[in-house]
Amino acid sequence: MPDLKNNLLSIGQLQEKGLVVLIQHNSCKVYHPEKGVIMKSAMSSNRMFKITVVSLAVGTTCFNTISEDVGQL
């Protein structure tokens, strides 16, 4: 959502997706079971963990298809 400025992230929703959330030593880390650390953030002065999400451009993909005529007379 391009115009979204702020949102809250639910730790419960992350756990339902199979992610692990570790909060210790004034930092928060989110782990994926196969990819390892996927997010991390330091605690701000108001005791919140701000995560900035950056959307990466997806490269152009080319698909090759084969059409097979299976018609019978």
Backbone as ProteinMPNN parsed JSONL, in Angstrom:
{"seq_chain_A": "MPDLKNNLLSIGQLQEKGLVVLIQHNSCKVYHPEKGVIMKSAMSSNRMFKITVVSLAVGTTCFNTISEDVGQL", "coords_chain_A": {"N_chain_A": [[0.844, -1.166, 0.0], [0.975, 1.911, -1.11], [0.463, 4.441, 0.171], [0.472, 3.966, 2.869], [1.443, 4.853, 6.078], [1.967, 4.2, 8.807], [1.764, 1.277, 10.842], [0.746, -1.442, 12.935], [2.456, -4.325, 13.977], [1.59, -7.586, 14.577], [2.691, -9.778, 17.006], [1.56, -12.219, 17.565], [0.401, -12.889, 15.084], [2.721, -13.242, 13.586], [3.795, -15.486, 14.848], [1.81, -17.367, 14.229], [2.389, -17.715, 11.571], [4.594, -19.254, 11.694], [6.963, -18.045, 12.426], [9.651, -16.94, 14.576], [9.952, -14.817, 17.328], [12.263, -12.831, 18.947], [12.987, -10.937, 21.694], [15.317, -9.088, 23.232], [17.922, -7.484, 25.138], [17.377, -4.786, 24.331], [16.645, -5.05, 21.64], [14.871, -6.374, 18.802], [14.331, -9.343, 17.082], [13.298, -11.171, 14.258], [12.821, -14.408, 13.263], [12.958, -16.691, 10.546], [12.177, -20.101, 9.975], [13.758, -21.394, 7.998], [15.224, -19.432, 6.63], [16.554, -17.906, 8.489], [17.424, -14.907, 10.291], [15.091, -12.477, 9.476], [14.11, -9.985, 9.978], [15.083, -7.162, 11.926], [15.352, -4.928, 14.704], [16.149, -2.025, 16.622], [15.258, -0.918, 19.905], [13.259, 1.963, 20.304], [13.212, 5.293, 21.815], [10.667, 5.522, 22.897], [10.0, 2.996, 23.629], [9.27, 1.327, 21.507], [9.509, -0.819, 18.637], [10.721, -0.041, 15.674], [10.23, -0.892, 12.368], [11.357, -0.617, 9.178], [10.122, -1.173, 6.049], [11.243, -2.139, 2.918], [10.409, -2.274, -0.383], [11.487, -4.397, -2.876], [12.321, -4.137, -6.283], [10.958, -6.283, -8.691], [12.498, -8.342, -10.996], [12.282, -8.601, -14.586], [10.542, -11.292, -15.975], [10.711, -14.035, -18.133], [8.729, -16.301, -19.822], [8.697, -19.46, -21.356], [6.728, -21.155, -23.627], [5.213, -24.132, -24.891], [3.22, -25.117, -27.494], [1.071, -27.701, -28.172], [-0.461, -29.555, -30.647], [-3.161, -31.478, -30.237], [-5.301, -32.405, -31.544], [-7.619, -34.628, -33.187], [-8.691, -36.338, -36.145]], "CA_chain_A": [[0.0, 0.0, 0.0], [1.898, 3.034, -1.243], [0.199, 5.574, 1.054], [0.479, 3.54, 4.266], [2.516, 5.518, 6.813], [2.243, 3.478, 10.048], [0.93, 0.124, 11.112], [1.237, -2.265, 14.034], [2.746, -5.692, 13.602], [1.161, -8.475, 15.647], [3.589, -10.904, 17.281], [0.734, -13.422, 17.435], [0.293, -13.225, 13.658], [4.014, -13.757, 13.154], [3.904, -16.855, 15.37], [0.912, -18.224, 13.447], [3.061, -17.967, 10.288], [5.757, -20.108, 11.941], [8.15, -17.248, 12.703], [10.045, -16.832, 15.978], [10.271, -13.441, 17.699], [13.139, -12.772, 20.109], [13.197, -9.576, 22.173], [16.278, -9.06, 24.338], [18.996, -6.486, 25.039], [16.869, -3.622, 23.595], [16.482, -5.286, 20.208], [13.869, -7.359, 18.419], [14.708, -10.08, 15.883], [12.286, -12.106, 13.773], [13.498, -15.508, 12.582], [12.244, -17.64, 9.691], [12.812, -21.392, 10.266], [14.722, -21.799, 6.975], [16.023, -18.3, 6.145], [17.242, -17.23, 9.586], [16.919, -13.574, 10.657], [14.489, -11.766, 8.345], [13.873, -8.607, 10.407], [15.622, -6.805, 13.237], [15.136, -3.523, 15.015], [16.52, -1.561, 17.955], [14.148, -0.288, 20.623], [13.321, 3.426, 20.275], [13.087, 5.935, 23.128], [9.317, 5.31, 23.433], [9.885, 1.543, 23.843], [8.691, 0.682, 20.336], [10.475, -1.361, 17.691], [10.34, 0.455, 14.364], [10.759, -1.673, 11.256], [11.112, 0.012, 7.89], [10.051, -2.189, 5.001], [11.6, -1.642, 1.598], [9.962, -3.182, -1.439], [12.477, -4.536, -3.933], [11.753, -4.3, -7.618], [11.041, -7.645, -9.207], [13.03, -8.329, -12.355], [11.433, -9.089, -15.659], [10.581, -12.743, -16.121], [10.282, -14.498, -19.439], [8.265, -17.684, -19.789], [8.692, -20.133, -22.651], [5.64, -22.136, -23.684], [5.153, -25.006, -26.073], [1.85, -25.457, -27.846], [1.03, -29.014, -28.81], [-1.741, -29.825, -31.288], [-3.574, -32.855, -29.906], [-6.563, -32.669, -32.25], [-7.681, -35.857, -33.984], [-9.767, -36.373, -37.144]], "C_chain_A": [[0.892, 1.232, 0.0], [1.692, 4.159, -0.247], [0.211, 5.214, 2.533], [1.682, 4.154, 4.977], [2.921, 4.745, 8.062], [1.307, 2.291, 10.168], [1.548, -0.623, 12.293], [1.397, -3.692, 13.543], [2.409, -6.586, 14.786], [2.141, -9.633, 15.807], [2.82, -12.215, 17.167], [0.59, -13.862, 15.989], [1.603, -13.776, 13.12], [4.193, -15.202, 13.614], [3.006, -17.817, 14.608], [1.514, -18.581, 12.094], [4.319, -18.82, 10.466], [7.049, -19.359, 12.209], [8.406, -17.191, 14.202], [10.458, -15.398, 16.244], [11.087, -13.468, 18.983], [13.368, -11.313, 20.461], [14.113, -9.657, 23.379], [17.332, -7.99, 24.071], [18.601, -5.294, 24.147], [16.81, -3.815, 22.085], [15.442, -6.38, 19.988], [14.338, -8.007, 17.118], [13.598, -11.061, 15.547], [13.008, -13.134, 12.904], [12.524, -16.329, 11.748], [12.938, -18.989, 9.89], [13.861, -21.829, 9.239], [15.678, -20.681, 6.568], [16.809, -17.599, 7.234], [16.605, -15.889, 9.894], [16.371, -12.887, 9.41], [14.162, -10.317, 8.684], [14.576, -8.387, 11.73], [15.474, -5.315, 13.44], [15.616, -3.228, 16.424], [15.317, -0.885, 18.59], [14.34, 1.23, 20.609], [13.112, 3.984, 21.682], [11.691, 5.764, 23.737], [8.979, 3.827, 23.573], [9.144, 0.822, 22.714], [9.828, 0.159, 19.465], [10.014, -0.974, 16.291], [11.031, -0.383, 13.295], [10.368, -0.952, 9.973], [11.186, -1.062, 6.819], [10.353, -1.527, 3.67], [11.185, -2.695, 0.584], [11.006, -3.205, -2.539], [11.784, -4.746, -5.264], [11.97, -5.735, -8.088], [11.49, -7.561, -10.656], [12.041, -8.897, -13.358], [11.631, -10.593, -15.803], [10.045, -13.113, -17.489], [9.891, -15.967, -19.322], [8.249, -18.241, -21.203], [7.597, -21.181, -22.625], [5.719, -22.931, -24.96], [3.699, -25.364, -26.292], [1.87, -26.753, -28.612], [-0.368, -29.248, -29.371], [-2.116, -31.281, -31.03], [-4.914, -33.195, -30.552], [-6.506, -33.944, -33.079], [-8.852, -35.743, -34.967], [-10.594, -37.627, -36.99]], "O_chain_A": [[1.5, 1.555, 1.021], [2.67, 4.79, 0.155], [-0.019, 6.083, 3.374], [2.816, 3.993, 4.526], [4.113, 4.642, 8.352], [0.19, 2.31, 9.651], [2.727, -0.452, 12.603], [0.57, -4.198, 12.785], [2.902, -6.356, 15.89], [2.391, -10.379, 14.86], [3.375, -13.218, 16.717], [0.647, -15.054, 15.688], [1.598, -14.681, 12.286], [4.683, -16.042, 12.86], [3.391, -18.96, 14.363], [1.194, -19.626, 11.527], [5.033, -19.08, 9.498], [8.121, -19.963, 12.22], [7.488, -17.372, 15.002], [11.228, -14.82, 15.478], [10.669, -14.05, 19.984], [13.875, -10.541, 19.648], [13.751, -10.214, 24.415], [17.599, -7.637, 22.922], [19.389, -4.85, 23.313], [16.915, -2.847, 21.332], [15.174, -7.196, 20.869], [14.699, -7.313, 16.168], [13.028, -11.702, 16.43], [13.705, -12.789, 11.95], [11.41, -16.625, 12.183], [14.166, -19.033, 9.969], [14.776, -22.574, 9.591], [16.822, -20.95, 6.2], [17.662, -16.766, 6.926], [15.389, -15.735, 9.776], [17.078, -12.729, 8.415], [13.957, -9.503, 7.784], [14.663, -9.293, 12.559], [15.468, -4.536, 12.486], [15.507, -4.07, 17.315], [14.459, -0.344, 17.893], [15.437, 1.726, 20.868], [12.866, 3.232, 22.625], [11.538, 5.848, 24.955], [7.808, 3.454, 23.629], [8.471, -0.18, 22.951], [10.961, 0.633, 19.548], [9.032, -1.516, 15.783], [12.249, -0.561, 13.313], [9.188, -0.71, 9.72], [12.186, -1.769, 6.698], [9.789, -0.485, 3.338], [11.566, -3.861, 0.687], [11.372, -2.159, -3.076], [10.779, -5.453, -5.351], [13.041, -6.312, -7.897], [10.931, -6.801, -11.446], [11.086, -9.586, -12.998], [12.755, -11.092, -15.756], [9.041, -12.565, -17.944], [10.645, -16.776, -18.781], [7.831, -17.56, -22.139], [7.538, -22.003, -21.71], [6.227, -22.461, -25.979], [3.026, -25.855, -25.387], [2.603, -26.894, -29.591], [-1.354, -29.149, -28.64], [-1.473, -32.199, -31.538], [-5.578, -34.153, -30.156], [-5.453, -34.294, -33.613], [-9.874, -35.13, -34.66], [-11.547, -37.835, -37.741]]}, "name": "protein", "num_of_chains": 1, "seq": "MPDLKNNLLSIGQLQEKGLVVLIQHNSCKVYHPEKGVIMKSAMSSNRMFKITVVSLAVGTTCFNTISEDVGQL"}
